[in-house]
Amino acid sequence: MPVYRIETERLVIRCWEPKDALLLKSAVDLSIDHLLPWMPWAKHEPQTFEEKVELLRMFRGKFDLHEERCYTSQG
């Protein structure tokens, strides 16, 4: 059974949700120069907000279907 959220005193690890699209887009857009040399997916940036929403829907769908575990962290 997948664990959707793990919380400790200082950290939260959870699966991505479509509502995270703006946060993800902002982080990628601000860091693109640093990401390009190391992250192959960065060459497909910038993506629109709508594309980020669809990406996160896909992440969540695969999570729910037990196909992949893609987490984000807070804290």
C-alpha positions in Angstrom: 0.0 0.0 0.0 1.5 3.4 -1.0 2.2 5.9 1.7 0.9 9.3 0.5 2.4 11.4 3.3 5.2 11.0 5.7 5.7 13.6 8.4 8.4 14.1 11.0 9.1 17.0 13.3 11.0 18.9 10.6 10.0 17.4 7.3 7.0 16.4 5.2 7.3 14.0 2.2 4.2 13.6 0.2 3.1 12.7 -3.3 2.6 15.5 -5.8 -0.8 16.9 -6.4 -2.2 19.1 -9.3 -2.5 22.0 -6.8 1.3 22.1 -6.6 1.6 23.1 -10.3 2.3 26.8 -9.6 5.0 26.0 -7.0 6.6 23.5 -9.3 6.6 25.8 -12.3 8.0 28.7 -10.3 10.8 26.5 -8.9 11.8 25.1 -12.3 11.6 28.5 -14.1 13.8 30.1 -11.4 16.3 27.3 -11.5 16.4 26.3 -15.2 20.0 27.4 -15.8 21.2 25.2 -12.9 19.0 22.3 -14.0 19.9 22.1 -17.7 23.3 20.6 -17.3 22.1 17.8 -15.0 18.4 17.0 -15.6 17.6 15.7 -19.1 13.9 16.7 -18.7 14.9 20.3 -18.3 15.5 20.6 -22.0 11.7 20.5 -22.5 11.2 23.6 -20.3 9.6 26.0 -20.0 6.3 24.3 -19.8 3.0 26.1 -19.3 1.1 26.1 -16.1 -1.5 23.8 -17.8 1.3 21.4 -18.8 2.5 21.3 -15.2 -1.0 20.5 -14.0 -1.2 17.6 -16.5 2.3 16.4 -15.4 1.2 16.3 -11.8 -2.0 14.6 -12.6 0.0 11.9 -14.4 2.3 11.6 -11.3 -0.7 11.2 -9.0 -2.4 8.8 -11.3 0.6 6.5 -11.5 1.0 6.8 -7.8 -2.6 5.7 -7.3 -2.2 2.8 -9.7 1.0 1.7 -7.9 3.1 2.2 -11.0 5.5 4.9 -9.7 6.3 6.8 -6.5 7.1 10.5 -7.2 7.3 12.5 -4.0 8.0 16.1 -3.1 9.3 17.4 0.2 8.5 20.4 2.5 10.5 21.7 5.4 
